Amino acid sequence: KGGGQWERALRLLEEMQEKRGIEPNVVTYSAVIGALWAAGQQSKAVEVFQGCCATHYEDLEPVTVLSIGKLDFHGHSLAVSCAAMQSLVDHVCAHGGAGGAGRAGLLVITGKGLHSPGEPVLREGVREFVATTLGLEVQEVPSNPGCFRLEL
């Protein structure tokens, strides 16, 4: 969980898929992404996310997100949420804007943090990642602190 065994987590994932014919599930992928993220291996975490996104994180898949205009992180870990944000931004950059149509508004839903022990985890963590790492402006929604808007 602290990321100290990220290499082992990747090896086990590969072994499941290649040697044993076991299809990893969303729990497996979330654990691997979390281990990579905690170890500072964000690019590898994004690669893993992108590799399983269409089958295990359909609601976070960039084309789907852009078509509905919202990204809902309820039920996802901070690591998976940040990997999904990075993947979305990479997709938009690679395709010349949101669906090739220029800038698009996106509603990002993190929740208010009512189910987090102590301080809200997703609400604060995703905002910090978006502003600091991605360099995007977080536009607060005054009527709902559990979400914010982005222009992509």
C-alpha positions in Angstrom: 0.0 0.0 0.0 2.9 2.4 0.7 4.4 1.7 -2.7 7.5 -0.1 -1.5 6.8 -3.2 -3.5 5.6 -1.7 -6.8 8.0 -3.8 -8.9 6.6 -7.0 -7.3 3.0 -5.7 -7.9 3.8 -5.2 -11.6 5.4 -8.7 -11.9 2.4 -10.3 -10.2 0.0 -8.5 -12.6 2.0 -9.6 -15.6 2.2 -13.2 -14.3 -1.5 -13.3 -13.7 -2.2 -12.2 -17.3 0.6 -14.1 -19.2 1.5 -17.2 -17.3 -1.6 -18.1 -15.4 -4.3 -16.9 -17.7 -6.1 -15.1 -14.9 -7.9 -12.0 -15.7 -7.2 -9.3 -13.1 -10.2 -7.4 -11.8 -10.7 -3.8 -10.7 -9.4 -4.6 -7.2 -6.1 -6.0 -8.6 -5.7 -3.0 -11.0 -6.5 -0.5 -8.2 -3.9 -2.1 -5.9 -1.2 -2.0 -8.6 -2.0 1.6 -9.6 -2.0 2.6 -5.9 1.4 0.9 -5.3 2.9 2.6 -8.4 1.5 6.0 -7.5 2.7 5.8 -3.9 6.2 4.9 -5.1 6.4 7.9 -7.4 5.9 5.8 -10.5 3.1 7.9 -11.9 3.8 7.4 -15.5 3.7 3.6 -15.0 0.5 3.9 -13.0 -1.0 5.9 -16.0 0.2 3.1 -18.4 -1.5 0.4 -16.3 -4.7 2.5 -16.0 -4.8 3.1 -19.8 -4.2 -0.6 -20.4 -7.2 -1.7 -18.4 -9.4 1.4 -18.7 -11.8 0.2 -21.4 -12.6 -3.0 -19.5 -12.4 -2.1 -15.8 -12.9 1.6 -15.6 -15.4 2.3 -18.3 -16.8 5.3 -16.5 -13.3 6.9 -16.5 -12.4 6.2 -20.1 -11.5 9.5 -21.8 -13.9 9.3 -24.8 -16.8 8.4 -22.5 -15.9 11.2 -20.1 -15.6 13.8 -22.9 -18.9 12.7 -24.4 -20.9 13.2 -21.2 -18.9 16.1 -19.9 -18.3 14.8 -16.4 -15.9 12.7 -14.5 -17.2 11.0 -11.3 -14.6 9.7 -8.9 -17.0 8.3 -6.3 -15.8 4.8 -5.4 -12.3 5.2 -6.8 -9.0 5.7 -5.0 -6.9 8.9 -5.1 -4.3 7.1 -7.2 -6.8 5.8 -9.7 -8.5 9.2 -9.9 -5.2 11.0 -10.6 -4.2 8.4 -13.2 -7.6 8.9 -14.9 -7.1 12.7 -14.9 -3.6 12.4 -16.4 -4.9 9.9 -19.0 -7.7 12.3 -19.9 -5.4 15.2 -20.3 -3.0 13.1 -22.3 -5.9 12.0 -24.6 -7.1 15.6 -25.1 -3.5 16.8 -25.9 -3.0 13.9 -28.3 -6.2 14.6 -30.2 -6.0 18.3 -30.5 -8.6 19.2 -27.9 -11.7 17.6 -26.5 -12.8 15.4 -29.4 -11.0 17.7 -31.8 -13.5 20.4 -31.1 -11.3 22.7 -29.1 -11.8 23.4 -25.4 -14.4 21.6 -23.4 -15.9 22.2 -20.0 -15.7 19.2 -17.7 -17.4 18.7 -14.3 -15.2 16.7 -12.0 -17.0 15.1 -9.1 -14.9 14.1 -6.1 -17.6 14.1 -3.4 -17.5 16.2 -0.3 -15.4 13.7 1.6 -18.1 12.5 4.0 -16.8 8.9 3.8 -13.2 9.8 4.3 -11.7 9.3 7.7 -10.5 12.7 8.9 -10.0 15.2 6.1 -11.5 14.6 2.7 -9.1 12.6 0.5 -10.4 12.8 -3.0 -11.7 16.4 -2.7 -8.4 17.8 -1.7 -6.1 15.3 -3.5 -7.6 15.6 -6.9 -7.8 19.4 -6.8 -4.1 19.5 -5.8 -3.1 17.1 -8.5 -5.0 19.0 -11.2 -3.7 22.4 -10.1 -0.1 21.5 -9.2 0.9 18.7 -11.5 -1.4 19.3 -14.5 -1.3 23.1 -14.2 -5.0 23.5 -14.8 -7.3 26.0 -13.2 -9.8 24.5 -10.8 -13.1 26.4 -11.0 -15.0 25.8 -7.8 -18.8 25.2 -8.0 -20.0 27.4 -5.1 -23.2 25.5 -4.6 -21.4 22.1 -4.3 -18.0 21.7 -2.7 -17.9 18.1 -3.9 -17.2 19.0 -7.5 -15.3 21.5 -9.6 -15.1 22.5 -13.3 -12.2 22.4 -15.7 -11.6 23.7 -19.1 -9.7 21.3 -21.3 
